[in-house]
Amino acid sequence: MTTGARLSLFAGGIGALALALNHLTAGSSPANVSLGRADVVGSLMAVGLMLVGLNWTSVDPAAQKPLTLSGEQGLQLAEGLPDAVREELGWGSRMLLLNTAAVAVHCIWKQRRLLSRGLLTGASYQDGPLAQRVLGSQRRLYLANLKLFPGRREFTYLPEGAPAVLLEPVGSQGLLVVAGASPRCFNSADLGWVKGWAERLELRLEEAERDGAAMA
């Protein structure tokens, strides 16, 4: 909780306490208009301050401290990829690792891992029910706090203890798997960026297959 949030909650609590004491000390004296107005204004001020303090205590993704994860920095690209696909994979993964909280990026196409970049464990990619769910529904799956999900055993190829995982479909045949450095570390801008890159990747991969490139 920030200092501002603590001060706001404290001030609101003091205001509410002062109103309560005012009523207790007023005793049996008859109510008057001035006292009623003071009650209304004081109540609004106290409640407003406490609401502001509670709002400031909400989770801020940027404020989450990144965890130290195991693994070795590296870049792995599948063999036989056309230059356009290699360039797209290299550019997009680099931008994600530099500009977001991502610590590892994997691109899967037709059950084949085309790219692994960032913190690598050496474990091979294994398909699982969560990946199949994303491919089947064509909808993103963002596991903001992976330790709460029993299905985390599916991600043995990610750095051990990775707290967040984003699965973004690349058309109906591919998948982007992005590991984050802290819980709830990807904001709406990051999610939008990954979606845009997934669409570009789909176009590049489909173009390469139409041109007869060896993608399998």
C-alpha positions in Angstrom: 0.0 0.0 0.0 1.4 3.4 -0.9 1.9 6.3 1.5 -0.9 8.3 -0.1 -3.3 5.4 0.3 -2.5 5.0 4.0 -2.9 8.8 4.6 -6.2 8.8 2.8 -7.6 5.9 4.7 -6.3 7.3 8.0 -7.9 10.7 7.3 -11.2 9.1 6.4 -11.1 7.0 9.5 -10.4 10.0 11.7 -13.3 11.9 10.1 -15.7 9.0 10.6 -14.6 8.7 14.3 -15.0 12.4 14.8 -18.6 12.3 13.5 -19.4 9.4 15.8 -17.9 11.3 18.8 -19.9 14.4 17.9 -23.1 12.5 18.0 -22.2 10.9 21.3 -21.3 14.2 23.0 -24.4 15.9 21.6 -26.4 13.9 24.2 -30.1 14.7 24.3 -29.9 18.2 23.0 -32.4 18.9 20.2 -31.2 18.4 16.6 -30.7 21.5 14.5 -30.2 22.3 10.9 -26.5 23.1 11.3 -25.7 19.8 12.9 -27.5 17.9 10.2 -25.6 19.7 7.5 -22.3 19.1 9.2 -23.2 15.4 9.5 -23.9 15.1 5.7 -20.8 17.0 4.7 -18.6 15.1 7.2 -19.9 11.8 6.2 -19.4 12.4 2.5 -15.8 13.6 3.1 -14.9 10.6 5.3 -16.4 8.1 2.9 -14.8 9.8 -0.1 -11.3 9.7 1.5 -11.6 6.1 2.4 -12.8 5.2 -1.1 -9.8 7.0 -2.6 -7.5 5.1 -0.3 -9.0 1.8 -1.2 -8.8 2.6 -4.9 -5.1 3.4 -4.6 -4.5 0.0 -3.0 -5.8 -1.8 -6.1 -3.2 -4.0 -7.9 -1.0 -2.0 -10.2 0.7 -4.4 -12.8 3.6 -2.1 -13.2 4.3 -2.1 -9.5 4.8 -5.9 -9.2 8.3 -6.8 -8.4 9.8 -9.2 -11.1 10.9 -12.6 -9.7 14.3 -14.1 -10.3 13.7 -17.1 -12.5 16.1 -19.9 -13.4 17.2 -20.6 -17.0 19.7 -19.5 -19.6 19.2 -16.6 -22.0 19.1 -17.9 -25.5 17.5 -18.0 -28.9 16.4 -21.1 -30.8 14.9 -21.1 -34.3 13.6 -24.2 -36.1 15.6 -25.3 -39.2 14.4 -24.7 -42.7 12.4 -21.5 -42.0 12.2 -19.0 -44.8 13.9 -15.6 -44.3 10.7 -13.7 -43.9 9.4 -15.9 -41.1 12.8 -15.9 -39.4 12.9 -12.1 -39.5 9.3 -11.8 -38.2 10.0 -14.2 -35.3 13.2 -12.5 -34.4 11.8 -9.0 -34.5 8.6 -9.7 -32.6 10.2 -11.8 -29.9 12.9 -9.2 -29.3 10.3 -6.4 -29.0 8.3 -8.4 -26.5 11.3 -9.1 -24.3 12.5 -5.5 -24.4 9.3 -3.7 -23.9 7.1 -5.9 -21.7 7.6 -8.0 -18.5 8.0 -11.1 -20.7 10.9 -13.4 -19.8 10.4 -16.1 -22.4 8.6 -16.3 -25.7 7.7 -19.5 -27.7 6.0 -19.8 -31.0 4.3 -23.1 -31.9 2.9 -23.9 -35.4 1.2 -27.1 -36.2 2.6 -28.7 -33.0 6.1 -27.7 -34.0 8.1 -25.2 -32.0 9.5 -22.6 -34.4 10.9 -20.2 -31.9 12.1 -20.1 -28.3 13.7 -17.0 -26.9 14.5 -15.6 -23.5 15.0 -17.7 -20.4 15.3 -21.3 -21.8 15.1 -24.5 -19.8 16.1 -27.0 -22.4 12.8 -28.9 -22.0 10.8 -29.7 -25.1 7.4 -28.3 -25.8 4.5 -30.5 -24.8 1.0 -29.9 -25.9 -1.7 -29.8 -23.2 -5.3 -29.1 -22.5 -4.9 -25.4 -22.0 -3.1 -25.0 -25.3 -5.8 -27.1 -27.0 -8.5 -25.0 -25.4 -6.9 -21.8 -26.9 -6.6 -23.4 -30.3 -10.1 -24.7 -30.2 -11.8 -21.6 -29.0 -9.5 -19.1 -30.8 -9.5 -17.0 -27.7 -6.6 -15.8 -25.7 -6.0 -17.3 -22.3 -4.1 -15.2 -19.7 -3.1 -17.0 -16.5 -2.3 -14.0 -14.4 -1.2 -16.0 -11.4 -0.1 -19.4 -12.6 0.3 -21.0 -9.1 -3.5 -20.9 -8.7 -4.0 -23.2 -11.7 -3.5 -27.0 -11.5 -2.9 -27.0 -15.2 0.5 -25.3 -14.7 2.2 -28.7 -15.0 1.6 -28.3 -18.8 4.3 -25.6 -18.9 7.4 -27.5 -17.9 9.3 -25.9 -20.8 8.9 -22.5 -19.2 11.2 -21.2 -16.5 10.4 -22.9 -13.2 8.2 -20.7 -11.0 7.1 -18.4 -13.9 4.2 -16.6 -12.2 2.2 -15.6 -15.3 1.6 -17.1 -18.7 -0.1 -15.7 -21.8 -1.4 -18.0 -24.6 -2.3 -16.2 -27.8 -3.7 -18.1 -30.8 -1.9 -17.7 -34.1 -4.8 -18.5 -36.4 -6.2 -22.0 -35.9 -2.8 -23.7 -36.3 -0.4 -21.8 -34.1 0.2 -20.5 -30.6 2.3 -17.9 -28.8 3.3 -18.8 -25.3 4.7 -15.8 -23.3 5.9 -16.2 -19.7 5.9 -13.2 -17.5 8.2 -12.1 -14.7 5.6 -11.3 -12.0 1.9 -12.0 -11.4 -0.5 -9.9 -13.4 2.4 -8.3 -15.2 0.8 -7.9 -18.7 -1.5 -4.9 -19.1 -4.1 -4.2 -21.8 -1.5 -2.6 -24.0 0.8 -5.7 -23.8 -2.2 -8.0 -24.6 -3.1 -5.8 -27.6 0.5 -5.8 -28.9 0.8 -9.6 -28.6 -2.5 -10.0 -30.5 -1.3 -7.8 -33.3 1.9 -9.7 -33.6 0.1 -13.0 -33.7 -2.0 -11.8 -36.7 1.2 -10.7 -38.5 2.8 -14.1 -37.8 -0.2 -15.9 -39.1 0.0 -14.0 -42.4 3.8 -14.7 -42.7 3.4 -18.4 -42.0 0.5 -18.9 -44.4 2.3 -17.0 -47.1 5.4 -19.2 -46.6 3.2 -22.3 -46.9 1.5 -21.1 -50.1 4.9 -20.4 -51.6 5.9 -24.0 -50.9 8.4 -23.3 -48.1 9.4 -26.2 -45.9 7.3 -25.4 -42.8 6.9 -29.0 -41.6 
